[in-house]
Amino acid sequence: MTRKLIVAITGASGAIYGAALVYELLQRPMEVHLMVSSSGKLVMAHEMKFSGSLPLFLKSAWGLTPHPDAVLKEYLADDLFAPSASGSFRHDGMVIAPCSMKTLAAIAAGFADNLITRSADVCLKEKRPLILLPRETPLSAIHLENMLRLSRAGAVIHPPVPAFYHHPENVRDIVNATVARILDHLNIAHHLIRAWGDTDPQAGS
Ligand SMILES: Cc1cc2nc3c(=O)[nH]c(=O)nc-3n(C[C@H](O)[C@H](O)[C@H](O)COP(=O)(O)O)c2cc1C
């Protein structure tokens, strides 16, 4: 059965993480449900210097060749009639990359006022994987308490903190190291980075 994943991009810095994740997922036979908040669109336009369709950008700027069986479904962030707003829609998990402190706070409070926060709320109540890439610095006690609350509720708090033991050479290397760990969490095979201790020459690149 085709795996279904929900990807949300919110208005924290680091839209490239969400873009890189979608780029990876669409190279696999997956159904991706994409939602970008209005602030997410603005920050993405500012940071990545494009506005409009993310899939078109991924094809033209990053050379994306989608898997023939990949399906991308895009939803407006205020579309509460979208499938993922309902617990009856079965899927394999949701990633919010990046996740703003505002969206984090809303999910921690159960304040499901848009498709992103509602879909995350549904993940928690239905015990489906929910991975958040919160991005802010420094973190206030409120941010930290919200993260703790969400972690206790079952979410994976996965801040996009760079590692350097893979010897990244550019921004994409740094971003892909985080994307690789998200794919690990979702049990999706990849060759983005070699797992620590893996001596298989085919692994990583
Ligand atoms: C250029 C820019 C960068 C921002 N970076 C962050 C950030 O790193 N973390 C954060 O929590 N908010 C950040 N914000 C603020 C959010 O965009 C703002 O709180 C917004 O209301 C979030 O809405 P959303 O969660 O619905 O996308 C940034 C705003 C701008 C304009």
The ligand as a MOL file (V3000), in Angstrom:
LIG
                    3D

  0  0  0     0  0            999 V3000
M  V30 BEGIN CTAB
M  V30 COUNTS 31 33 0 0 0
M  V30 BEGIN ATOM
M  V30 1 C 12.0260 36.1020 8.3930 0
M  V30 2 C 11.2710 35.5200 9.5570 0
M  V30 3 C 11.8440 34.5290 10.3140 0
M  V30 4 C 11.1620 33.9740 11.4030 0
M  V30 5 N 11.7770 32.9790 12.1090 0
M  V30 6 C 11.1130 32.4010 13.1300 0
M  V30 7 C 11.7120 31.3080 13.8250 0
M  V30 8 O 12.8290 30.8880 13.5540 0
M  V30 9 N 10.9880 30.7390 14.8130 0
M  V30 10 C 9.7170 31.1480 15.1510 0
M  V30 11 O 9.1170 30.5520 16.0310 0
M  V30 12 N 9.1360 32.1870 14.4920 0
M  V30 13 C 9.7980 32.8040 13.4970 0
M  V30 14 N 9.2100 33.8490 12.8150 0
M  V30 15 C 7.8890 34.3310 13.2530 0
M  V30 16 C 6.7310 33.4700 12.6910 0
M  V30 17 O 6.7160 33.5350 11.2910 0
M  V30 18 C 5.4160 33.9920 13.2920 0
M  V30 19 O 5.3540 33.7420 14.6740 0
M  V30 20 C 4.1920 33.4250 12.6120 0
M  V30 21 O 3.0360 33.9550 13.2510 0
M  V30 22 C 4.1490 31.9190 12.6670 0
M  V30 23 O 2.9340 31.4980 12.1040 0
M  V30 24 P 2.6990 30.0100 11.6370 0
M  V30 25 O 3.1210 29.1170 12.7390 0
M  V30 26 O 1.2360 29.9190 11.3800 0
M  V30 27 O 3.4810 29.7900 10.3880 0
M  V30 28 C 9.8770 34.4240 11.7360 0
M  V30 29 C 9.2900 35.4470 10.9800 0
M  V30 30 C 9.9770 35.9850 9.9050 0
M  V30 31 C 9.3330 37.0820 9.0930 0
M  V30 END ATOM
M  V30 BEGIN BOND
M  V30 1 1 1 2
M  V30 2 1 2 3
M  V30 3 2 2 30
M  V30 4 2 3 4
M  V30 5 1 4 5
M  V30 6 1 4 28
M  V30 7 2 5 6
M  V30 8 1 6 7
M  V30 9 1 6 13
M  V30 10 2 7 8
M  V30 11 1 7 9
M  V30 12 1 9 10
M  V30 13 2 10 11
M  V30 14 1 10 12
M  V30 15 2 12 13
M  V30 16 1 13 14
M  V30 17 1 14 15
M  V30 18 1 14 28
M  V30 19 1 15 16
M  V30 20 1 16 17
M  V30 21 1 16 18
M  V30 22 1 18 19
M  V30 23 1 18 20
M  V30 24 1 20 21
M  V30 25 1 20 22
M  V30 26 1 22 23
M  V30 27 1 23 24
M  V30 28 2 24 25
M  V30 29 1 24 26
M  V30 30 1 24 27
M  V30 31 2 28 29
M  V30 32 1 29 30
M  V30 33 1 30 31
M  V30 END BOND
M  V30 END CTAB
M  END
